[in-house]
Amino acid sequence: SSIRSSKGKSKNKRPNPLTQDDVVQQLADEVVDKRRSLLGNVLVHDADGIWTKTQYGEGDGISFGAVGDDFLIGIPEEEKEEKALVVWASQTGTAKKFAKHLYKRLGGANRCVIKSLRDVSVRGVAKHKRVYFVCSTFGMGRPPSVGELFYSLLQLEAMRCKENFEDLSEFGSDESKPLQGTSVAIAALGSSQFKHFAKFGHGLEVELKALGATMAQDVTTLDAAKGKSEQKQAFRVWEETVVTMEKERLMGWVTPRQAKRSSLVSAKALLAAKSLAS
């Protein structure tokens, strides 16, 4: 009977109540799992910086190594692409529309490249001397869905960069940061009616600067709360500034097509001169 009594007690025994830390960890894991499913099971972190342990090791929940991706090394300025990179991240289509207009104003394919943030990597940004971001903010200060993966990896890279450069500085290393020599400008769309107005644009600035990028100008916010026409007008003002900056930056730069055309003209002129001489 003592055994039965013991079993009865064990069945009625209540589990230990969850601590506050346990609850926070469970919620964080749920957020991580949700974001992984939205991103095709890519292992990334949640908004509060708690990282997926299966990829990044146990430790304190944070590790600075990424599987299959070496620490990014700065690209020498002379090896960077002269063409500007125009990047858009849009949830409703407005930012994409603005970015396409900027792309045309800058001269199209002869002078720049346009991509969705979904198709851009940190290494890809590092390859250009000048990058223009036109992006909106979605939800509680997050990027649009096309930018979630890039932003997560950008944040990870910025953390890795900080950790690695703190280690390197102890040895007097002059290693350059991954985005050193790249200058960026950001047009951040949003509505001041919401608490997290243009938060993604400002967050993007912080992470890019942490990786060594410089700001060609302060982040420009484009407020939809003032009306679509006002937002469009504000974008056009920013766009004119960008066009002016590009004209000054590329003064004297000859596009590959122009160089080819110039060489053909020179070749024809040489042949004409030889023909006259004979």
Salt bridges, closest charged atoms under 4 A:
ASP69 OD1 - ARG123 NH2 3.37
ASP69 OD2 - ARG160 NH1 3.89
GLU82 OE2 - LYS129 NZ 2.65
GLU82 OE1 - ARG249 NH1 3.47
GLU148 OE1 - ARG35 NH2 2.57
GLU148 OE1 - ARG142 NH2 3.05
GLU157 OE1 - ARG160 NH1 3.00
GLU166 OE2 - LYS162 NZ 2.71
GLU239 OE2 - HIS101 ND1 2.70
GLU239 OE1 - ARG105 NH1 3.64
GLU239 OE1 - ARG236 NE 4.00
GLU240 OE2 - ARG105 NH1 2.52
GLU246 OE2 - ARG130 NH1 3.88
GLU246 OE2 - ARG249 NE 2.87
